[in-house]
């Protein structure tokens, strides 16, 4: 059974803090690793798709890194803002057409 | 360009009733998916389709059926609803595998309560 784990489950930070989350995934049959941002009462939206070991992606204050050999990815948020409050999901894409999602990290940024 | 749409947005059923959830996408995507989201469980795949006329089981298919008669539509059916099927249901679609590495686009969700 393929397992995708995210930590921490939840995180409360102050506005301006920088933070990071971890996603662990199987290191075999790797095809892609996805990060999604999921705001309350909305649907998940793709942040990054990474396919190569050592990939680094950046979008504004949010960036992600990928290590496929050891099976982990980090998501970083620099200078958190209240509008960054959301659940951040990672998903592993292997040798099938399916994605395996983690349970997410819930981020709350206090003004 | 509406993306992925789902109907209905909310529904309350009694145990044993049946219903169909409709997902439609206008991005000409080959792949479509149905997930359920429950507290602490993340998104779990119910069924998926890799093209018109084809469907396959996901992680939690029991109690559900699906059909993909047209490329743009993916229907999820509950023949005899049970309280355990109370959940939020999300549909997603993606292009064929390639440069997008199977990025999925999600609909707004359907909140279903089974009494």
Boltz contact constraints between the chains, C-beta under 6 A:
constraints:
  - contact:
      token1: [A, 32]
      token2: [B, 101]
      max_distance: 6.0
  - contact:
      token1: [A, 43]
      token2: [B, 106]
      max_distance: 6.0
  - contact:
      token1: [A, 43]
      token2: [B, 108]
      max_distance: 6.0
  - contact:
      token1: [A, 43]
      token2: [B, 109]
      max_distance: 6.0
  - contact:
      token1: [A, 44]
      token2: [B, 106]
      max_distance: 6.0
  - contact:
      token1: [A, 46]
      token2: [B, 103]
      max_distance: 6.0
  - contact:
      token1: [A, 49]
      token2: [B, 101]
      max_distance: 6.0
  - contact:
      token1: [A, 49]
      token2: [B, 103]
      max_distance: 6.0
  - contact:
      token1: [A, 51]
      token2: [B, 101]
      max_distance: 6.0
  - contact:
      token1: [A, 93]
      token2: [B, 102]
      max_distance: 6.0
  - contact:
      token1: [A, 97]
      token2: [B, 31]
      max_distance: 6.0
  - contact:
      token1: [A, 97]
      token2: [B, 50]
      max_distance: 6.0
  - contact:
      token1: [A, 98]
      token2: [B, 45]
      max_distance: 6.0
  - contact:
      token1: [A, 101]
      token2: [B, 42]
      max_distance: 6.0
  - contact:
      token1: [A, 101]
      token2: [B, 43]
      max_distance: 6.0
  - contact:
      token1: [A, 103]
      token2: [B, 42]
      max_distance: 6.0
